[in-house]
Amino acid sequence: MAHLQQSAALQIEEICSRYVNEETPLMMILSDIQKEYGYIPLEVQELVSEKTGISVAEIYGVVTFYSFFSLKPKGKNVIGCCLGTACYVKGAQQVVDKFSEILGIKPGETTDDGLFTIDALRCIGACGIAPAVQINGTVYPKMSVDQVPALIEKYRNGGNA
C-alpha cells in the first residue's frame, strides 16, 4: 500500500465503512471503488481486506471473475464490442479487429495516450441491432467495419458531437 495516496486510502476506508452492517458487502464495496477510481489494483484490494477481514485471495477472485471490474486503469473512451452469438454471426469479430488495427491494441488493452480501451463483451442485450458496439455507455447499432474509422475519430475529437 506504499503507493496509495492518503486521500485515496481514506476514501476507500469510507467506502468500506458504508457497508459495515451488510452480511455480504464485497460486491457493493468493489462496485463503489470501481465507480470512483475506474479500477481496483492489488494495493486497494489489500486495504479492503484489512478493513473488512475478507481475504485478498477472495477479493482478487471476485475482481478477476467479473468483467465489469478492472485491475488496470481504462482509457477515457471504453469501446465495448459485443461478441455474443447474434453479434458474432453478423460480423462483430471483424469490427473488433478493425478497432484493434486502427488503435494498435488488442481487446483488454489501453492505448498509450490513455484515450481508448477495447473490451470484448459477451452480450450487451442488443441482439436485435447486432453487431452492437458500446462506447462510454452509448450503444451504436448495426456496426460495420466501414463505420469504425469515423467513430474513432469522433471520440478522438471529444466524443459526443
C-alpha positions in Angstrom: 0.0 0.0 0.0 3.0 2.3 -0.2 1.9 3.8 -3.4 -1.7 4.6 -2.4 -2.2 8.3 -1.6 -3.5 9.1 1.8 -6.7 10.8 0.4 -7.5 7.7 -1.7 -6.9 5.4 1.3 -9.3 7.5 3.4 -11.9 7.4 0.6 -11.6 3.6 0.3 -11.9 3.3 4.1 -15.1 5.4 3.9 -16.5 3.2 1.2 -15.8 0.1 3.3 -17.5 1.7 6.3 -20.7 2.3 4.3 -21.3 -1.4 4.3 -20.1 -2.5 7.7 -23.5 -3.8 8.7 -24.0 -5.7 5.4 -23.8 -9.5 5.6 -22.0 -9.7 2.2 -20.6 -6.3 1.5 -17.8 -7.2 -1.0 -19.6 -6.6 -4.3 -21.0 -3.3 -3.1 -17.6 -2.1 -1.9 -15.8 -3.1 -5.1 -18.6 -1.6 -7.2 -18.2 1.8 -5.4 -14.4 1.7 -5.7 -14.7 0.9 -9.4 -17.1 3.8 -10.0 -14.9 6.1 -8.0 -11.5 5.2 -9.4 -12.1 3.2 -12.6 -10.1 0.2 -11.5 -9.2 -1.9 -8.4 -5.4 -2.5 -8.2 -3.9 -5.0 -5.7 -2.9 -2.3 -3.2 -6.6 -1.3 -3.0 -7.6 -5.0 -2.6 -5.2 -5.2 0.3 -6.7 -2.2 2.0 -10.3 -3.6 1.5 -9.1 -6.9 3.0 -7.6 -5.1 6.0 -10.8 -3.2 6.6 -13.3 -6.0 6.0 -11.5 -9.1 7.1 -12.1 -10.7 3.7 -9.0 -12.4 2.3 -7.1 -10.8 -0.6 -7.5 -14.1 -2.4 -11.3 -13.9 -2.3 -11.3 -10.2 -3.3 -8.9 -10.9 -6.2 -11.1 -13.8 -7.3 -14.1 -11.5 -7.4 -12.3 -8.7 -9.2 -10.9 -11.0 -11.9 -14.1 -13.1 -12.3 -16.5 -10.2 -13.1 -15.7 -8.3 -16.4 -17.0 -5.0 -15.1 -14.1 -4.8 -12.5 -10.7 -4.0 -13.8 -7.2 -4.4 -12.3 -5.8 -1.7 -14.6 -7.0 1.9 -15.5 -9.1 2.0 -18.6 -9.0 4.6 -21.3 -11.1 7.8 -21.4 -13.2 6.0 -24.0 -14.1 2.4 -23.4 -15.1 0.6 -26.6 -17.2 -2.4 -25.7 -17.5 -4.7 -28.7 -20.2 -7.3 -28.2 -19.2 -10.8 -29.3 -22.4 -12.6 -28.2 -23.8 -15.0 -30.7 -26.1 -12.6 -32.6 -23.4 -10.0 -32.9 -20.7 -12.6 -33.8 -22.6 -14.1 -36.7 -23.3 -10.6 -38.1 -19.6 -9.8 -38.2 -18.6 -8.5 -34.8 -15.2 -10.1 -34.8 -14.3 -8.1 -37.9 -15.4 -4.9 -36.2 -13.3 -5.7 -33.2 -10.3 -6.5 -35.5 -10.8 -3.1 -37.2 -10.8 -1.2 -33.9 -7.6 -3.2 -32.9 -5.9 -2.5 -36.2 -6.6 1.3 -36.1 -5.8 1.8 -32.4 -2.9 -0.7 -32.3 -4.2 -2.5 -29.3 -5.9 -5.8 -28.6 -9.1 -6.3 -26.5 -8.3 -5.7 -22.9 -5.6 -3.1 -23.7 -5.5 0.6 -23.5 -3.7 3.0 -25.9 -0.5 4.6 -24.7 -2.2 8.0 -24.8 -4.9 6.8 -22.4 -7.7 7.7 -24.9 -9.1 4.2 -25.7 -9.6 0.8 -24.2 -11.1 -2.1 -26.2 -13.2 -4.6 -24.3 -14.6 -7.7 -25.9 -18.0 -8.3 -24.2 -20.1 -11.5 -24.2 -23.5 -9.9 -24.6 -24.9 -6.4 -24.1 -28.5 -7.4 -24.7 -28.7 -5.6 -28.1 -29.2 -8.7 -30.2 -31.8 -7.1 -32.4 -29.4 -4.4 -33.6 -26.4 -6.7 -34.0 -23.5 -6.2 -34.3 -23.5 -3.6 -31.5 -20.7 -1.6 -30.0 -21.0 0.4 -26.8 -18.7 3.4 -26.1 -18.9 5.1 -22.7 -22.5 3.8 -22.3 -23.7 4.8 -25.8 -24.8 1.9 -28.0 -24.0 2.0 -31.7 -26.3 -0.4 -33.6 -25.5 -2.5 -36.7 -21.9 -1.5 -36.6 -19.8 -2.2 -39.8 -16.1 -2.3 -40.4 -16.5 0.8 -42.6 -18.0 2.8 -39.7 -15.1 2.2 -37.3 -12.7 4.9 -38.5 -15.2 7.7 -38.3 -16.3 6.5 -34.8 -12.8 6.5 -33.5 -12.2 10.0 -35.0 -15.4 11.2 -33.3 -14.1 10.2 -29.9 -10.6 11.5 -30.6 -12.2 14.9 -31.1 -14.2 14.9 -27.9 -16.9 12.3 -28.4 -20.4 13.4 -28.1 -20.5 15.6 -31.1 
